[in-house]
């Protein structure tokens, strides 16, 4: 499960219509992205890697696998998070996530999720 803290819904919003009607709205310009991760070996460290992009300006902000994309780390399983860099007021954003660890690699990438940054 993936979510963004502070949207008008706790679930992932799929791409909205031309007016953004299906988008959640973050309450801050530095929202927290969260995901539930699990490793088959409960003794292993596991984390999420996030990708975040600006749908309005076509800018990649976080790329999967880069140091800035790595969430907090948990042992075995749990909910992890990453605070996004400061966003542009009123822009719409897309993001996705995958689970990663140091030994077995990465899981497939989640569906794309979308939200809007609050107006200034």
C-alpha positions in Angstrom: 0.0 0.0 0.0 1.3 3.4 -0.9 0.0 6.8 0.3 0.8 10.4 0.7 0.4 12.0 4.1 -2.1 14.8 4.3 -4.1 14.2 1.2 -7.9 14.3 1.3 -7.7 10.4 1.1 -5.2 8.0 2.5 -5.1 5.8 -0.6 -3.2 6.3 -3.9 -5.0 8.4 -6.4 -4.9 7.2 -10.0 -4.6 9.8 -12.7 -7.5 12.3 -12.7 -9.5 13.8 -15.5 -8.6 17.0 -17.2 -9.7 18.9 -14.1 -7.7 16.8 -11.7 -10.9 15.5 -10.0 -9.4 12.2 -8.9 -6.2 13.8 -7.4 -5.7 14.1 -3.7 -4.3 17.4 -2.4 -1.3 17.5 -0.1 -1.6 19.9 2.8 2.1 20.9 2.7 4.7 21.6 0.0 6.9 18.9 1.5 4.5 16.0 1.8 5.6 12.6 3.2 5.3 9.6 0.9 4.7 6.3 2.6 4.7 2.7 1.6 4.4 -0.7 3.3 7.4 -3.0 2.6 8.1 -6.6 3.4 11.1 -8.9 3.0 10.6 -12.7 2.9 13.5 -13.0 5.5 12.3 -11.1 8.6 15.9 -10.6 9.7 16.8 -8.5 6.6 16.7 -4.7 6.3 14.2 -3.5 3.7 13.2 0.0 2.4 11.3 1.7 -0.3 12.7 3.7 -3.3 10.4 6.4 -4.6 10.1 8.2 -7.9 8.5 11.6 -8.0 7.8 13.8 -11.0 6.0 17.1 -11.7 3.2 16.5 -14.2 2.8 20.2 -14.8 6.4 21.0 -15.7 7.5 17.5 -16.9 10.4 17.5 -14.3 11.8 14.4 -12.7 12.4 15.2 -9.0 13.3 11.8 -7.5 14.5 8.8 -9.5 14.2 5.2 -8.3 17.5 3.9 -7.1 19.2 7.2 -6.4 20.3 8.0 -2.8 17.6 10.7 -2.5 14.9 8.2 -3.4 15.6 5.9 -0.4 13.1 5.8 2.5 13.7 5.0 6.1 14.8 1.4 6.7 13.0 -1.4 8.7 13.9 -4.9 9.6 11.7 -7.5 7.9 8.5 -5.5 7.3 6.8 -2.2 8.1 5.7 1.2 7.0 8.5 3.5 5.7 8.5 7.1 4.5 10.3 9.8 2.7 9.7 13.5 2.9 9.5 15.0 -0.6 11.7 18.0 -1.6 9.8 21.3 -1.6 7.1 21.2 -4.4 5.8 24.0 -6.6 2.4 25.4 -5.3 -0.6 24.3 -7.4 1.3 21.8 -9.6 0.2 18.2 -10.0 2.6 15.4 -9.3 3.0 11.7 -10.0 4.9 9.1 -8.0 5.5 5.4 -7.6 7.5 3.1 -5.3 9.3 -0.2 -5.1 10.7 -2.3 -2.3 14.5 -2.8 -2.1 17.1 -4.5 0.0 20.8 -5.0 -0.1 20.9 -8.7 -1.2 17.9 -9.7 -3.5 17.4 -6.5 -5.4 14.1 -4.7 -6.1 10.5 -5.6 -6.4 8.4 -4.5 -9.4 7.3 -0.8 -9.4 3.9 0.1 -8.0 1.2 1.8 -10.1 1.6 5.5 -10.7 -0.1 7.6 -8.1 -1.0 11.3 -8.4 -1.7 14.3 -6.1 -1.7 18.1 -6.2 0.4 20.4 -4.2 -1.5 23.1 -2.3 -1.7 26.6 -3.6 0.6 29.1 -2.0 
